[in-house]
Amino acid sequence: MHLISPYAKFSPAIRDVKNNPCPVSIIPIELLQEIFAFSVTKRSAPRIRASVSQDELEPPGFQATALILTWVCSQWRQIALSLQELWCTMNIYKPKKYCVELAKVYLSRSGDRTSLNLYLRQNARPDYWEYPNPEACPEHRATVEILRLWVPHAHRWRSIFLDMTFTPPSHELPKIPAGALSSLQEANLRFQEKPKDSSVLIEWLWGNLFQSPLLRTAYWHDLRHILPPAPFSQLSEFRLSSPTVDELYSVLAASHRLKRLDVNISPKDHTHPEMPSAPGILLPSLEYLALDGGEHLSRILDHLSAPALRELRLTDTREIPFAEAHSLERFLRRSCCTLRALDLTQGRKGGETSVLDYFTNASKYLANLEAFSVYCTALSERMISLFAPRVVDNTISVPFPCLVDLQFCTCITKDGVVSSMVNSRSAAGVPLWAFVCRVQYESTGYSKDEAVFQRLLQDGLQLYWYVW
């Protein structure tokens, strides 16, 4: 101790000598600020991973990335505290009392002029045995207190995400001043109650929600209410859950700026698919379309035209999915678009025949396809053979030459069929750089497939091979 104490005054200098050579210590402050800002994500749901417990799948109650950065070292703390944008994103899941205190810290450090990104997700509805009065639930009390903290800063809201399973009474909700949400650009709402229960929250928020001239993105999940009077003409992205087909047509007719659209048609819409409906609708800017239309899928596609479309995701939940085999072909021919990604999902049990017909009829318009994903109960070598090179007039013809990402789920084939297709494309000079395949097999396994895949992996291809 006597040997160390005379040098105590030099300890800061010694610490700097040790830390300065570290690569992280010589990163410019401007670059660290960019890295810190990038680390603050707007995740509203946990990322699902394999082979982890259910507890690990749940996100933290408050994603306090900015706060954690202040604990690393004094330099990082100074940078984090000086970067107000770092404290503008609050992602709260299952709100607790400590989340209220953290929200106060974030609001105090975010300044007065920066835009706020707010995310609040409640848990399932409180257990009536433990809380006969849901208003006494700690999560409910924390929700009310957080909303009361956020509302005075409504003029700074840039995006708002609310996933509500229990609506607070009207007398507990702070009033939003008229026109306060003039800076709002994104609204993401989910009400998991009956309309009569959640109407309080709708009246509280929606009166101001659609008055923002900057609103560009709007999502409504599990919508069981009358379609809101949103300014669809100014939206570039929105998601609608459970509208009727006629409601969808009325919305799309006014959506000229739309770039991304995600629609799940109401299963209660019993309008006959063959009934005459709205005239053709042109969506000149649409680049992404995800449509779960059920029996109305072909009817909707027959009324749409999207020349700028790049990514298409179709889901059919009928007993015989994709029964109208030519609807996709007609849609692509009418749109004259250059489709890059296609996702076909079969929502119920059934064979691959209808999916195969649906895809092959449209294949002549998919020459530029780069990514294809198909979810079917059982895929065989019939589907796999569509992507294998063929010899035509002594020349090798490669189907879908631009394809680099292929995903199959689930395959039941003979040993070597899948790997033969992948290997032959690689030999023809058009390899798949990302390949995901789940294969069902008997106890003998797929020795030929496994051997080829091991060699291709060594060549640097990004292949994912699941056998179960």
Phi, psi and omega in degrees: 000321179293332180283332184273321187302323179298338182258008183299325182291344179267359185302319177300319179294319178298319179298318180295322179297325181283326185274327186302321180291346181295138180304322182292338182279346182254008176289130179302147182300321181299322179289321177298321178298319177295319179295316180298316180296323179291332183287342179274094183269165180250048182284126179259353181215152181289147176279126183282128178235157180273155172061038174228155181288165181295326180297323181287340180285337182281136177287164176294160180299326178221115181282085188268058180299314181299320180294321180295324180297332180285350182267354187286304180200171183296323180295313180296324179296315180298318180293315182296320181289332180277347183260093184297327181298338182290338185256014185265355180249118178241114181246107187243131181231128185053069188303135176238178183297322181293335177295328178295317180294321178294322178298322177297318179297315181296317180295323180290333183263353182272357180079191183249348187243349182284152180279147183252138173246113191242130182225123181224120179235123176276165175278184175300164182302138183304148179292123184291338178288321180277323180230085177304327175254106184302336181293341179273354180294134180303323179295324178293315180299319179295323179299314180298317181294323179293317178297323178293329176286325185282324188300318177301343178255024184300330180291349180256357183295124173259318176218144180227130178235120178233123175241097191251126174255345176217125183269128177295153175298155185298327182289345179267347183273130177290144183284134176269121181299147179299131179078009183290333184268040184287347180257002184291130180246337184217133177229128182229108190237138174219122177242115186260023177250174173289152183308321182293335180275323185266359182298332179298313181292325179296313179296327181291321188260317191290338179300328180257342190299318188263013178267357180282125178287350182262357182298123181235336183232130179218127178239133173237117181259142176049046183288119178241018184246178175296141181304127185293152179280063183281153176280074186299334182294340181255356182278141175252349181205131172203160179232130179240131178245124175072033169279163172279168180296319181294322176297320179298316179300317181296327179287313185294331180297337181252009187252073184280337182265004188296129178247328180227134182220130177230117186229136173236104186294142181298130177291347180272359179280101184262018175301133183296129183303334185269001180293141175300141184221206187296156177290176182301142182242123179264126176245088191292337185252359185294125180247336183224130179224122174241120188227120172249093189253350181058229182289347180264004186301308182293325179298319181290315180299326181290348181250002183247151173218126185223088184292340181261008185296135179239331183226130184228128178234119183239133179234131180233119186258013181283166176297323175245089186289152177053044183293326177275093191291340186256002184294319178294320179299314180296320180296315181291322179294319181290324183282331184054041182264163176255088184285131181256329184222136181225132180231120177245121182238126177263115187282341182229173182294145179170167181280178182270355186302312182293321178295320180297313179297318181301318183283316184293325178296330181264358188298333181294342179256014184240031183296333182261016182294129180253333182221132179222130179229133179226126176248114182220154181301321181207119175251140181242188180294346176298314178289319182296325183293341180296340185253002180273140177299150179233157177260115180235117181055047178064016175235150181274123177253123182254114177293142178050066186294341180271356185292125178234348183228115184229131182227127178240140173199109014233145183256138172230096187224180176277159181297126175099350183291312182294310183293331178295318178296314181295318182293321181291325176294322178295319180293332179277000178089011177231071184287158172272123181271342174220123182220123179240127183214127173251123187241132176266131185216166176274183186294341182288334180081178181244084184291320180295314179299315182296321181295315180294319182293323177298321179290319179293326177296322178294335178280357175098006179284144180272085183247139179235121191234110181248128177240125181212000000 
